[in-house]
């Protein structure tokens, strides 16, 4: 086989639910593309949530580190990923180790590849808050991964400019976000929910306005999540037609904050984490989104959902500038005020719901694959 026709060996590494949503479309594309010899390594930084995503996309890992442990620390996860990936690189010598975003899995896998002098490709590169402790540890994870990477796949022009600001000038491709690529695998007409909690709801009732809600970030565990929950309790009393669907993270600290406040509130459904097909089809039927999630900031606008962000800042300012996301923080009174203002102002709601999603057109995976092929063949 000539140098021009030799398949490029790509090892895609991920370990959490959000990574899986954004990396599985890439893994499926690589598997169907004759230009690539592709394998998938999962760390299982999040075991159950990850497995649900793998089933939804019908992706079977070639390697599984199975690292998740009760009470795991960042030090445990980091060392486990470095050692596990390092050893696997002995048996499968890829041309490129592909990682995503800002998780401990991504940084540690990139470090292991660096130790093996293997190129790293960074999907969703260039997001920054410029505060090393917010979000923690994600901001430092993604910054360090950028220093280790050879290929940088920035979702937006703003992300590319962040990399340039740090002195990273080579091999940057603006691709869009692979989160939008996932919709072709997950959203369909006539979809029937897997979650019993969602099946119990009547999405055909035009008198009910459904709000998708998540809150789980570590920086919000010190009172922020509880404050948002108190705000939601007040909003359900103000607007009885609202129904909040809160997909709760399995972290006991999250549930201990949520259940005492919202467990018995009429107009609130607390449910287990949703499979990606359930979540995406829920977004397609909802009216608003209240969240501290990074992924939902990218996904919800594709379905015309305005997003109220329960954080003090965001590494995704493109969405705020485009008008699809509004930062409301976690102060109880402010969440109530901003939510009520948007909900009660039809013109403002319509403006946000019709704003163009700044994260691409659903073809980011193809652009990433083409950039990798070009790099290794030219």
C-alpha positions in Angstrom: 0.0 0.0 0.0 1.4 3.4 -1.0 2.0 6.2 1.4 -1.0 8.0 -0.1 -3.4 5.1 0.3 -2.2 3.8 3.7 -5.0 4.1 6.3 -4.5 6.6 9.0 -4.7 5.0 12.5 -6.9 7.0 14.9 -7.5 6.1 18.5 -10.5 8.1 19.9 -10.4 8.3 23.7 -13.3 9.4 25.9 -14.8 8.6 29.3 -17.9 10.7 30.1 -21.4 11.1 28.9 -20.9 14.5 27.3 -17.7 13.3 25.5 -19.6 10.3 24.2 -22.3 12.4 22.7 -19.8 14.4 20.8 -17.2 11.7 19.9 -19.6 8.8 18.9 -20.6 10.6 15.6 -16.8 10.8 14.8 -16.2 7.2 15.7 -19.1 6.1 13.5 -17.8 8.2 10.6 -14.2 6.9 10.9 -15.5 3.3 11.0 -17.3 3.9 7.7 -14.4 5.8 6.0 -11.9 3.7 4.1 -9.2 6.4 4.8 -9.0 5.4 8.4 -8.2 2.5 10.7 -10.2 3.5 13.7 -10.4 2.2 17.3 -12.2 3.5 20.4 -10.8 3.5 23.9 -13.1 4.4 26.8 -11.8 5.2 30.3 -15.2 4.9 32.0 -14.5 8.0 34.1 -18.4 7.9 34.3 -19.4 4.3 34.0 -23.2 4.1 33.8 -23.7 7.4 32.0 -21.1 6.4 29.5 -22.6 3.0 28.8 -26.0 4.5 28.1 -24.5 6.7 25.4 -22.6 3.9 23.8 -25.8 1.8 23.6 -27.6 4.8 22.1 -25.1 5.2 19.3 -24.3 1.4 18.9 -20.6 2.0 19.5 -18.6 -0.8 20.9 -15.2 0.2 22.4 -12.1 -1.7 21.4 -10.5 -0.9 24.8 -12.1 -0.2 28.2 -10.1 0.9 31.2 -13.2 0.6 33.5 -11.7 3.2 35.9 -14.7 4.5 37.8 -14.6 3.9 41.5 -16.8 5.1 44.4 -15.4 8.4 45.7 -12.8 8.6 42.9 -10.5 11.7 43.1 -9.0 13.7 40.3 -5.6 12.3 41.2 -6.9 8.7 40.9 -8.6 9.4 37.5 -5.6 11.2 36.1 -3.1 8.6 37.0 -5.3 5.8 35.9 -5.9 7.3 32.5 -2.3 8.1 31.9 -1.1 4.6 32.8 -4.0 2.8 31.1 -3.7 4.8 27.8 0.1 4.6 27.9 0.1 0.8 28.0 -2.5 0.5 25.2 -0.4 2.7 22.9 2.2 -0.1 23.0 -0.2 -2.6 21.3 -2.0 -0.1 19.0 0.4 2.5 17.7 -1.9 5.1 16.3 -0.9 8.0 14.1 -3.3 10.2 16.2 -4.9 10.1 19.6 -8.1 12.0 19.4 -9.6 13.6 22.6 -12.4 15.9 23.3 -13.0 19.0 25.3 -12.1 19.5 28.9 -12.4 16.3 30.9 -9.7 14.7 33.0 -9.8 11.8 30.6 -8.9 14.2 27.7 -6.0 15.9 29.4 -4.6 12.6 30.8 -4.9 10.7 27.5 -3.2 13.6 25.7 -0.4 13.5 28.2 0.0 9.7 27.7 0.2 10.3 24.0 2.8 13.0 24.5 4.9 10.6 26.5 4.7 8.2 23.5 5.5 11.0 21.0 2.2 10.4 19.3 0.3 13.3 17.8 -2.9 14.5 19.6 -6.0 15.9 18.0 -8.2 18.0 20.2 -11.9 18.2 19.3 -13.8 21.3 20.7 -10.5 23.1 21.2 -10.1 26.7 22.2 -12.9 27.2 24.8 -11.8 29.5 27.6 -13.1 31.4 30.6 -9.5 32.7 31.4 -10.1 31.7 35.1 -8.1 28.6 35.9 -10.5 27.6 38.7 -13.7 28.2 36.9 -15.0 25.8 35.8 -12.8 23.5 37.9 -11.0 21.4 36.7 -12.2 21.8 33.2 -10.6 25.2 32.4 -7.1 23.9 33.2 -7.8 20.5 31.5 -8.6 22.1 28.2 -5.8 24.6 28.4 -3.2 21.9 29.1 -4.6 19.7 26.3 -4.2 22.6 23.9 -0.5 22.7 24.8 -0.1 19.0 24.1 -2.1 18.9 20.9 -0.9 19.0 17.3 -4.3 19.3 15.6 -6.8 21.8 17.0 -10.5 21.4 15.9 -12.1 24.7 17.1 -15.9 24.7 17.0 -16.2 28.4 16.3 -14.1 31.4 15.1 -14.1 32.7 18.6 -12.5 29.5 19.8 -9.8 29.8 17.1 -9.1 33.3 18.3 -8.6 32.1 21.8 -6.0 29.7 20.6 -4.2 32.4 18.7 -4.2 34.6 21.8 -2.3 31.8 23.5 0.3 31.6 20.8 -1.1 28.5 19.1 -1.1 29.3 15.4 -0.6 26.0 13.5 -3.1 23.3 12.4 -6.3 25.0 13.6 -9.5 24.1 11.8 -12.8 25.7 12.5 -15.3 22.8 12.2 -18.5 23.5 14.1 -19.5 21.4 17.0 -20.0 17.6 16.7 -22.8 17.8 19.2 -25.0 18.9 16.3 -23.8 16.0 14.2 -25.4 13.6 16.8 -28.9 14.7 15.9 -29.0 12.7 12.7 -28.6 9.6 14.9 -30.9 10.5 17.7 -33.9 12.6 16.7 -36.9 11.2 14.7 -40.6 11.8 14.2 -42.9 9.7 16.4 -40.2 8.9 18.9 -41.3 7.0 22.0 -39.4 7.8 25.2 -37.5 5.1 27.0 -37.7 6.9 30.4 -40.8 6.0 32.4 -40.9 9.5 33.8 -41.1 11.0 30.4 -43.7 8.5 29.1 -45.9 9.6 32.0 -46.1 13.1 30.6 -48.5 14.4 28.0 -46.5 16.3 25.4 -49.5 16.8 23.3 -51.2 19.0 25.9 -50.9 22.5 24.5 -51.7 24.0 27.9 -48.4 22.8 29.4 -45.1 24.4 28.8 -42.2 22.0 29.4 -38.9 23.3 30.7 -35.8 21.1 30.4 -33.6 21.5 33.5 -30.2 20.3 34.6 -27.8 21.6 37.3 -24.8 19.6 38.4 -21.5 21.5 38.1 -19.1 21.3 40.9 -18.9 25.1 41.3 -22.6 25.2 41.9 -22.6 22.5 44.7 -21.9 25.1 47.4 -25.4 26.5 47.5 -26.0 27.4 43.8 -28.0 24.3 42.9 -30.2 24.7 46.0 -30.8 28.3 45.1 -31.8 27.5 41.5 -34.2 24.8 42.9 -35.8 27.3 45.2 -36.3 29.6 42.3 -38.0 26.8 40.3 -40.3 26.1 43.2 -41.4 29.8 43.2 -41.8 29.8 39.4 -44.1 26.8 39.4 -46.3 28.7 41.9 -46.2 31.8 39.7 -47.0 29.9 36.5 -49.0 26.7 37.1 -48.8 25.8 33.4 -45.0 25.3 33.6 -43.6 21.8 34.1 -39.9 21.4 34.8 -38.2 18.2 33.9 -35.0 17.9 35.9 -32.7 15.1 34.8 -30.6 14.7 37.9 -26.9 13.8 37.9 -26.2 10.7 40.0 -23.7 12.6 42.2 -25.2 12.3 45.7 -24.3 15.9 46.5 -26.5 17.0 43.6 -29.4 14.9 44.7 -29.1 15.9 48.4 -29.5 19.5 47.2 -32.4 18.9 44.8 -34.8 16.3 46.3 -35.5 18.1 49.6 -36.6 21.2 47.7 -38.3 19.9 44.6 -39.2 16.3 45.5 -42.8 17.0 46.2 -43.4 20.1 44.1 -46.3 20.0 41.6 -45.1 20.9 38.2 -41.7 19.3 38.6 -40.6 15.8 37.4 -37.3 14.6 38.9 -35.9 11.8 36.8 -32.7 9.8 36.3 -30.1 10.9 33.7 -31.6 10.6 30.2 -30.2 8.6 27.4 -29.1 10.9 24.6 -32.1 9.9 22.3 -34.5 10.8 25.1 -32.8 14.1 25.8 -32.6 15.2 22.2 -36.2 14.3 21.5 -37.2 16.0 24.8 -35.5 19.2 23.6 -37.5 19.0 20.4 -40.8 19.1 22.4 -39.8 21.6 25.2 -40.4 25.3 25.5 -37.4 26.5 27.5 -34.1 25.3 29.0 -32.7 26.1 32.4 -29.2 24.6 32.9 -25.6 24.9 33.9 -24.6 22.4 31.2 -22.1 23.2 28.5 -23.6 20.7 26.0 -27.1 22.0 26.4 -26.0 25.5 25.5 -24.9 24.1 22.2 -27.8 21.6 21.6 -31.0 23.3 22.7 -30.8 26.3 20.3 -31.0 23.9 17.4 -34.5 23.1 18.6 -35.5 26.7 19.0 -35.2 26.6 22.8 -33.9 29.7 24.6 -31.4 28.8 27.2 -31.1 30.4 30.6 -27.7 29.6 32.0 -27.3 29.0 35.8 -23.7 30.0 35.9 -21.8 33.3 36.5 -19.8 32.9 33.2 -19.5 30.8 30.2 -16.8 29.5 27.9 -19.3 29.6 25.1 -19.8 33.4 24.6 -20.8 32.8 21.0 -24.2 31.6 22.2 -24.7 34.7 24.3 -23.6 37.0 21.4 -25.9 35.1 19.0 -28.8 35.6 21.4 -29.5 31.9 22.0 -28.3 31.9 25.7 -28.7 34.3 28.5 -26.5 34.1 31.6 -28.6 34.3 34.8 -26.3 33.0 37.5 -27.5 31.1 40.5 -28.9 33.9 42.7 -32.5 32.8 43.6 -34.1 36.1 43.0 -32.3 36.8 39.8 -33.2 33.4 38.3 -36.9 34.1 39.1 -36.7 37.6 37.7 -34.9 36.6 34.5 -37.0 33.5 33.8 -40.2 35.4 34.4 -39.1 38.3 32.2 -38.3 36.0 29.3 -41.3 33.8 29.8 -43.7 36.8 30.0 -42.2 38.7 27.0 -43.3 36.9 23.8 -41.3 39.2 21.5 -38.1 38.4 23.5 -38.8 34.7 23.6 -39.4 34.6 19.8 -36.2 36.5 19.2 -34.1 34.0 21.3 -35.9 31.0 19.9 -35.3 32.1 16.3 -31.6 33.1 16.7 -29.2 31.1 14.7 -27.2 28.4 16.5 -23.6 29.5 16.3 -22.2 26.0 16.6 -22.5 24.8 13.0 -24.6 22.8 10.6 -24.2 19.2 11.7 -21.2 18.4 9.5 -18.3 19.0 11.9 -17.3 15.3 11.9 -16.7 15.4 8.1 -14.5 18.5 8.5 -12.5 17.0 11.2 -11.9 13.8 9.3 -10.9 15.7 6.2 -8.5 17.9 8.2 -6.9 14.8 9.7 -6.5 13.1 6.3 -5.0 16.2 4.8 -2.5 16.6 7.7 -1.2 13.1 7.4 -1.2 12.8 3.6 0.1 16.2 2.6 
